[in-house]
Amino acid sequence: MFDFSEFFGGDKVRPIDFLGLTEDQTRLLLDSKYGLSKTLMEHYPDVTKRGGGPNSVMKAIIVWESAGRDCYYSDIANALDVSEDTAYQAMGKARKWIKSAFSVNVEHAGERIFLVSNQTLAQKAERLDGHIQKAARAIEALQSDVNSIKQSGQVPVLPGTAGALLAGYEQAKQLEDAQNS
């Protein structure tokens, strides 16, 4: 196959880096309907444009922003007349660009793609809390086994990171108890 890389930059396309915007500047961009896409096209025309217009990833970002930064891959696919797989791939790259340029997370759950919000953060925190509670119960069971082995006159041996995890858990519990007293 013919190598066209010398005609369009090949692997020499510059990466999208953090733009150094303050929180207030980023908030202003997010308040604007097409703030992210316009800023990306302004700062990275060589990466975001093809010919005289936006490339496929930028088109996906524009459609996503027009939908309020919360829509389904099928919405993007229908608007761009592409498959859902193509929309998914384009938004995968878009998520990386937006994270790199603005330090803003774009999440996806199932077929939905959206900007992280306090609501989605709370949902993640609730899921994490459930995992932490399960881990705490497992650590307490491990601690009980360690105490039992010590009580029987043996030296407990914890392979891998279990020992460090248990020691950290014990310290955290002591700090928590000290704060609560």
C-alpha angles and dihedrals in degrees: 000000000000116000109232095173095107089060098055107023099268109207091350094089106129117243122246107253134188109286093213095238120165120237090257092051091049090048089054090052091050090049089057115080095231099020097126097044095045092048093048091049091047096050099033109031091148091058102035103041134067117191108328098333145046120300122237095274092050091048089054091049091049092051091046091051091047087056091056094264090286120089145111128274087242090060090055092043092051094047092050096037093236134119122276088245090057091048089049091051093047092049090047088061090041091056090055093047093049092047092048097045102037106015087236121136122229111195134193130204117184107315095342125096120192148156114264112259137176088265093055090043090054090050091052091047091052091051090047091049089056091052091047091051090052091048091048091054091049091048091049089051089049090049090051090052091049090051090049092051091048091049090054090056098254130121112244115231116202115189125213120352095335092096094051091044092051093047090050091048091051091051092048091050091050091051091047092049091048091051093048093051 
